[in-house]
Amino acid sequence: MAVKDAVAARFSAICRQRGIRYNELAVCAGVTPSTVYSMMDPKRRNVSITTIKILCDGLEISLEEFFSGPEFADLEQEIR
């Protein structure tokens, strides 16, 4: 799994666990729903660390907690 896909999967898992939708995540973080939906789009290849931090702030979790998810355990090589 690529890093961007792992990020999207982690946010998806957290939203599922908390019973919130992507629109609610956007509201909590103070971003537009399109920001969240574009991050979840498999065709998009990049997501900024700033966006990740803002969404984590909205969820009241640290970056450390976010990146400790199992999605990041076995990432594939990004350099090809």
C-alpha positions, 0 to 999 in steps of 0.5 A, spaced: 500 500 500 502 506 498 502 512 503 497 516 500 492 510 500 494 508 507 492 515 510 486 515 506 484 508 509 486 510 516 482 516 516 476 512 513 477 507 519 477 512 524 471 515 521 468 508 521 470 507 529 467 514 531 461 513 527 462 519 523 461 521 516 466 525 511 462 531 511 462 531 519 470 530 519 470 536 515 466 540 519 470 538 525 477 540 522 474 546 519 475 544 512 471 544 506 468 537 504 471 537 498 478 537 501 476 530 505 473 527 499 479 529 494 483 526 499 479 519 499 479 519 492 484 513 489 486 517 483 489 523 487 496 521 489 498 526 494 496 529 500 499 534 504 502 533 512 498 540 513 492 537 511 493 530 515 495 535 521 488 539 520 484 533 520 487 530 526 486 536 530 479 536 528 479 529 531 483 531 537 488 526 536 496 527 535 500 525 529 503 520 533 496 516 534 494 517 527 501 514 524 501 508 529 495 505 525 496 498 522 495 501 515 502 504 516 506 497 518 508 495 511 508 500 506 511 499 499 517 503 497 515 510 494 521 511 490 520 507 483 
